[in-house]
Amino acid sequence: MVLALIAVYAIGYGTRLGWLGVGLIGLAILVISNWVELDADHPVSLHPHGTSEMNLAARQMSERSRASPEERLAIAAARERRRRILGVVRGVGLVLTIVGFGLFVKQQL
């Protein structure tokens, strides 16, 4: 974890953006982690009218209703693991965003 933070700092600070780069990387991590959480269990379609998305949602709901209790528990366990991992990722993104933008502002003053 510490090595990952050092690597992100080196990438952000090495881009010649300095602390602003670290803050932008943190912001990108936050946006991507929220995107992953929102799209985790829902079908996504690129169809402009949404018809194929509706078909995917109907198929997914019928599969969930036919799932055995063990499969439902496995899905819930996977969802919980993903939630914990995303919580850690969000924490890292939040720290990088606050530290990066905070030190950028301090450096500019």
N, C-alpha and C positions, 0 to 999 in steps of 0.2 A: 504494500500500500504506500509506504513512504517512498519506495523507488518509483512508483507510478507518479506520485506527486512531483518528485524531482524531475522526472522525464517530461511531464507536462510543463513544468516551470521552464525547463531548458528549451523546449520547443517554443513556448510563448515568448520567452525573453530573447531567444535567439533569432526571432523573426524581425528584429529591429523595431518592433512595436513596443517592446519593454513590458511594463506592467499592463498596458492596455491589451497586449496580446494574451497575457495570462487571463485577464478578465473576459476577453472574447472567447477563449477556449472554454472557460467555465460556463459561460452563457450558452455556448453550443452544446455542452454536455447536458445542461438542464433542459434545453429544448428537445434534444434527441431522446432523453430518458422519459420525458412526458409524452412524446410521440409514441414511443415503444409501449408505454403503459396504456394509452388510449386505443392503440391498434392491436393489442395483445389477443383479445378474444373475439374480435369482430371482423367479419369479412370486409374487404375493401375492394372496390371496383373502380376502374377508370372509365367505365361506360357513362356517357353524358346523361342518359336518362335514368340510370340507376336500376334498370331491370335485372341485369345479371347480379347486381348486389342483393337485390331482393331474393333472387333464387338461391344465392349462397346463404343468406340469412335463414331462409326457410329450411334449407337442407341441414344447416348447422343446428337449428332448434329441434328438428326431428331426430337427428343423431343424439342430441343431449337427452331427449325424452326417452329414447330407447336404450340409453346406457345403463349398465348394471350399477349397483351401489359401489362396487369396488372401483369401477371406472370413474364414477363421479368423485370418489375420494382421491383417486390418483390425479384427476384434473384439479381438484381443490388444492392438493399438495403442491402441484407444479405452479399453480397460481400464487401460492404463499411463498414459495422459493423465489419466484420472479419478483414478487413484491418486496422481499427482503433485499435482494440484490439491487433492485432499482432504488431502494432507500439509501443504500450505501453510495451508489453512483450519484444520486441527487445531493447527498451530503458533500461529496468531493466537488461536484460542480458548484454548489453554493459557496463552499470555502474559497474555491479558486475565483469565483466571480467577485465576492466581497473583498478578498485580499487584493486581487488584481486591479479592480477599479478603485478601491480605497487608496492603494499605494500610488496608482497613477495620478489621482487627484492630489495626493500629498506631494508627489514629485513635481507637479505643475505649479504648486503654490510657492 
